[in-house]
Amino acid sequence: MIPWLKPTDPPDAFPPVSRALTDPDGLLCVGGDLRPERLLAAYRRGIFPWYSEGQPILWWSPDPRMVLFPASSGSRGASARPCATAGSA
């Protein structure tokens, strides 16, 4: 059974990502809201929302997942191009 988040739940009330389903891959929980506090708490744990208008929010944490880390470029001017490197969470 998929856990449901209520909008009144604390922003970090997500279940452990180890409990995400394997089919469909990575579905962790449903519901909640898209307040910045909840989004930040989710992203810190490798969880992201996906939903359609009029449907409940689905929260995902597929395994494996990829995290992009900004590369240090030494130059931070307006002409510096953003870079990213891939790592695993």
Backbone torsions as a table, in degrees:
resi	resn	phi	psi	omega
1	MET	NA	137.1	-179.1
2	ILE	-83.1	127.7	175.8
3	PRO	-66.9	145.2	176.2
4	TRP	-107.5	132.5	172.7
5	LEU	-94.9	140.4	173.2
6	LYS	-99.1	148.7	176.8
7	PRO	-56.5	-24.1	-179.9
8	THR	-84.8	-8.1	177.4
9	ASP	-66.3	151.8	175.9
10	PRO	-56.7	151.6	-177.3
11	PRO	-57.0	-28.9	-177.1
12	ASP	-101.4	26.1	-175.2
13	ALA	-81.2	24.7	-179.9
14	PHE	-74.6	146.5	172.2
15	PRO	-68.1	163.4	176.6
16	PRO	-59.7	141.8	-178.4
17	VAL	-63.4	-19.7	177.3
18	SER	-65.4	-16.2	179.2
19	ARG	-92.6	4.7	177.7
20	ALA	-64.2	144.6	-179.7
21	LEU	-68.5	154.6	171.8
22	THR	-92.7	-19.1	177.6
23	ASP	-144.4	105.7	1.3
24	PRO	-72.7	145.0	-171.4
25	ASP	-58.1	109.7	171.9
26	GLY	94.7	-1.1	178.8
27	LEU	-65.3	122.2	-173.4
28	LEU	-106.8	-46.6	-179.4
29	CYS	-163.9	175.9	-175.0
30	VAL	-132.8	150.2	171.9
31	GLY	97.9	-153.3	-177.3
32	GLY	80.3	-145.3	-177.8
33	ASP	-153.0	179.6	-178.5
34	LEU	-113.5	31.7	175.9
35	ARG	-61.1	148.1	179.6
36	PRO	-53.8	-37.8	-179.3
37	GLU	-62.7	-40.5	179.8
38	ARG	-71.0	-41.6	178.4
39	LEU	-60.8	-44.3	178.8
40	LEU	-63.8	-42.5	177.6
41	ALA	-61.6	-39.5	179.7
42	ALA	-67.8	-51.0	-176.7
43	TYR	-60.8	-35.1	178.1
44	ARG	-62.6	-23.9	-178.5
45	ARG	-102.7	5.2	-178.4
46	GLY	77.4	29.0	-179.7
47	ILE	-113.3	138.9	177.4
48	PHE	-138.1	151.6	-180.0
49	PRO	-87.7	152.8	172.2
50	TRP	-150.7	130.6	-177.6
51	TYR	-160.9	167.1	174.9
52	SER	-118.1	150.6	178.5
53	GLU	-50.4	130.8	178.4
54	GLY	81.9	-1.1	179.6
55	GLN	-110.6	157.6	176.4
56	PRO	-67.4	154.5	177.5
57	ILE	-72.2	131.0	173.9
58	LEU	-104.5	131.7	-179.2
59	TRP	-107.5	128.0	-171.8
60	TRP	-121.1	147.0	171.0
61	SER	-148.2	76.9	-177.0
62	PRO	-67.6	155.5	179.0
63	ASP	-126.1	121.7	1.7
64	PRO	-81.2	161.3	176.1
65	ARG	-125.3	164.3	-177.6
66	MET	-120.6	139.2	177.1
67	VAL	-120.1	133.0	177.1
68	LEU	-98.8	128.0	177.7
69	PHE	-109.1	133.6	176.8
70	PRO	-62.3	135.4	176.8
71	ALA	-86.7	142.6	177.1
72	SER	-80.3	128.0	-174.2
73	SER	-106.5	-12.9	-178.6
74	GLY	81.3	-27.8	179.4
75	SER	-114.6	122.9	-178.0
76	ARG	-114.4	17.8	-179.2
77	GLY	-71.6	174.0	-178.6
78	ALA	-62.0	-25.6	-178.7
79	SER	-87.5	-5.9	179.0
80	ALA	-67.9	133.6	179.2
81	ARG	-91.4	137.4	177.7
82	PRO	-67.1	142.3	178.5
83	CYS	-126.9	156.7	177.0
84	ALA	-144.4	149.7	173.7
85	THR	-121.8	153.5	-178.4
86	ALA	-96.4	142.5	174.8
87	GLY	-145.1	174.8	177.9
88	SER	-111.8	149.2	-178.8
89	ALA	-87.4	NA	NA
